Amino acid sequence: MYYSQKLLTQKNYGKSLFILNFLNKQSLLPANPKIDIWIAANNLETGNYQAAVNNLLSARQKSINDWEIDYQLAYLYYREGKTVKAKEILEKNIFLNPYLPPKYYFTL
């Protein structure tokens, strides 16, 4: 996975996405939400926002209590103008854990 991250930082999105998708489809590997997060990053860099949202939703299913995934998802919804949806995600996380970092509160 490290090599695909390096390719992403070098703006070689096609190769990075190919490696990440390959890793994501391997049934012998345990489900890794980080792969979906990096695929989402690739999709964001290439302007494919809906695919990035889908990747983050997939990562969220694999890692249910990862507030950072929810924050990134809320941020994407906000960028798309879906502010009500973004606010719902942030409020739910703050309700479940009032000790979240300040960025969750400031975003509201």
Secondary structure as GFF3:
##gff-version 3
##sequence-region A 1 108
A	DSSP	alpha_helix	2	9	.	.	.	ID=ss1
A	DSSP	alpha_helix	13	24	.	.	.	ID=ss2
A	DSSP	alpha_helix	33	45	.	.	.	ID=ss3
A	DSSP	alpha_helix	49	62	.	.	.	ID=ss4
A	DSSP	alpha_helix	67	79	.	.	.	ID=ss5
A	DSSP	alpha_helix	83	96	.	.	.	ID=ss6
A	DSSP	alpha_helix	102	107	.	.	.	ID=ss7
###
